[in-house]
Amino acid sequence: MIERLFHAHVDFVASHPGVPRILFHELQRPADSPFRKVARLIVGTYRRRLCALFAQAKQAKQLPASLDEQAAAALFIGTVQGLVVQGSLFPGETDMREAARRIFPLLLDGYRGARP
């Protein structure tokens, strides 16, 4: 489930490149604008859903019980944001979906932690 969500998130931002651009542009404003409040609500809700998904994966013993769900969610979202930035900096050089396919196994290994 985590992998499907990761690729769905990447697919969405790859298919709608204007969304991250608008978001990043609006977040440059110093005031707590109505847009910023809505963005905070959306991302906060998404983060809570990710935390619940990580908790389920821990209960199913798919991820270690020691996994910090908040940190895992931050890493998940930050990884997608990093792909967006790379795609913006190097348009045409970086296929975001292909990069996501290569990166997800590394992300998952990070969630699983060091093995004995």
Stockholm file with secondary structure:
# STOCKHOLM 1.0

chainA/1-116         MIERLFHAHVDFVASHPGVPRILFHELQRPADSPFRKVARLIVGTYRRRLCALFAQAKQAKQLPASLDEQAAAALFIGTVQGLVVQGSLFPGETDMREAARRIFPLLLDGYRGARP
#=GR chainA/1-116 SS CHHHHHHHHHHHHHHCTHHHHHHHHHTTSSSCCHHHHHHHHHHHHHHHHHHHHHHHHHHTTSSCTTCCHHHHHHHHHHHHHHHHHHHHHSTTTCCHHHHHHHHHHHHHHHHHCCCC
#=GC SS_cons         CHHHHHHHHHHHHHHCTHHHHHHHHHTTSSSCCHHHHHHHHHHHHHHHHHHHHHHHHHHTTSSCTTCCHHHHHHHHHHHHHHHHHHHHHSTTTCCHHHHHHHHHHHHHHHHHCCCC
//
